[in-house]
Amino acid sequence: MVIEPPFSEDIQLKASGQAALMLLEALIIDLIETGVLSPDRAIDSIQTVVETKQQLVADEKEDEVGRCAIGKLLVIENSLRSISYQSSSPLQRLKADG
């Protein structure tokens, strides 16, 4: 059993967010690699979340945390695009690059 020193509420919140994001990305990648989820479907899901967050920011229902979340989601989306690119056929990659 790991006994942690008392961390501030801010540190605990940041650590929880970081751990959740890392776990989510790992699970999505695992689902893609096992063929349960296609890269395109995962990317579409992330794009939907990004669009929702962008609307919330535009409507001033979210602040800088929302803008930062959008950036984090886009990093994951780019990572998944890399997986999608690597798993595509040479002809599909030529079309994507062209």
N, C-alpha and C positions, 0 to 999 in steps of 0.2 A: 504494500500500500504506500502510495506517495503522499507525503505530508507537505503541503505547500505553505510557505510563509504567508502571512496576511497581505494581500495585495489590495490596492485602492480599488474602489468601484470602477473608476475610469479604466484602469489597467485590465480588470476582469472583463469589462464590456468589450474592449478592443481585442483581447485574447479570444473571447468567445466568437466574435465576428470573424477573426482571422482563421480560427480552427474550422468554423462552419464553412467558410468559403473554400478552404483547402480541401475539406472533405467532399463538398459538393463537386468541385472540379475533378477530384479523383474518381468519384462514383460515376460521373458522366463519362469520363474517359474509359473506365472499366466497362460500362454498358455499351459503349461504341465498339471497343475491342472484342467484346464477346458477341457482337452482332445483335444485341437486344435493341439497340437504339442507333439510328443512322446519324452521321455527323450533321447532315442537313436538318434533320428534325431537331437536334439539340441546338443548332445555331438559330433555327426559327424560334424556338422557345426563349432563348436569350434575347433575341431581337424584340420579341413581344414585351419582355420585362423592361428592356431599355426604353422602348417607346412609351410604356406606361410611366416609368420614372421621369422621362423627359416631359411628359404632359403634367405630371405632378409638380415638377420644378417650374414649368411655364405658368402654371396656375398658382404659383407661390404657396403650394401646400407642403412643399419640402424645401429645405435650404441647402447649404453646402454639403451636408451629409448625402443628400440625394444626388447631387452632382458628382460627388466622389464615388458613390455606388455605381453610377453609370460608367465611370472610368474603369472600375474593377470588373464590371460585367463585360466591357469591351475587350479587356485583356483576355478573359476566358474565351470570348468569342473568337478572337484571333488565334488562340491556342487550338481551338477546335477546327478552325479553318485549315490550320497546318496539318492536323490529323487527316482531315478530309482530302486535302491535296495529296498527301503522302499515300493514301490508300486508293487514290484514283488511278485509272489506267494511264499509260503514256499518252494516248490520244486525248483523253479528257484533260490531262495537264497541259498539253499543247493548246487546246482550245481555251482553257482558263488563262493561260499566259498571253495568248494572242489577242 
